[in-house]
Amino acid sequence: MTFSYNLVLALFLLAPGFAFVAGIYATGRAAIHEASPPPPNSIMALAMVTGGSLVAHTVAAVIFLLCHVLNMWTRWHWPTLDPNPYYQARHLAAADGLATSASFAWILSLLTLLCLGTYLATRAVMNSPIGRSELIGGALYGWFWQIEKTQGAYAYVLTQFENDHGTVGYQGLLEYVTLDAEKQISSLVLTRAEPFSLTVLEDRHIQRTPTPRTDKKLRVLLTKAEIKNIVYTPLVFEDDQGVEADDSDPIVVLGGD
């Protein structure tokens, strides 16, 4: 199998960017929601991959530059080939035989370490106050970032289903929400859910009919195709005093197809 120089160079330059994106969206957050990465062919995905690669390679290049400066200052030289992978990649096309195999193996080894370091560093930043700032949180989660700033939300979800009393809905605590690449809800889970029915009367008044249940531990999973719209209120958990709704107005989110 023959690797072209351009392919090796492209992998060398872009691999840390993919590790950067993976570190952002694989972060174990304490929030109830999960965002999907942008589409691969989108400008945002291209910007994240190239931007992450640029930062990672800049940091690595500075580290190797400092090593060269230290070697010059101590007058100590490498007994073998220069271990700088950027130098090796530059001269890889001109090498042949054993030198090519050794250089290629060395470049891939350091590339693996660079990707691993980029992934771990990205996760550390995302779990820090910087990763939970308004700028980054708003960019990743859009309108749903308001729930992250509190500790959850109480939601009223109107579904596409109907019964004899009108449109079926559920109210309860948002346990988990998945957002797609367009920041729209693709699925959600309600816990301590209570079903109800909604009917529009002839005088345009809305009649809400609760559906009593003896089981108060109902959990409901709804997908995007089943959701008509959502109204939610962010919650604030006070110490040993239960759950209280935020003072802000309820937020209406249109859903469904």
Secondary structure as UniProt FT lines:
FT   HELIX           5..25
FT   STRAND          33..35
FT   TURN            40..41
FT   HELIX           43..74
FT   HELIX           85..90
FT   TURN            91..94
FT   HELIX           98..126
FT   TURN            129..132
FT   HELIX           134..141
FT   HELIX           142..144
FT   HELIX           145..149
FT   TURN            150..151
FT   STRAND          153..163
FT   TURN            164..165
FT   STRAND          166..179
FT   TURN            181..182
FT   STRAND          185..200
FT   TURN            202..203
FT   STRAND          206..210
FT   STRAND          220..223
FT   HELIX           224..226
FT   STRAND          227..237
FT   TURN            239..240
FT   STRAND          243..245
FT   STRAND          251..254
//
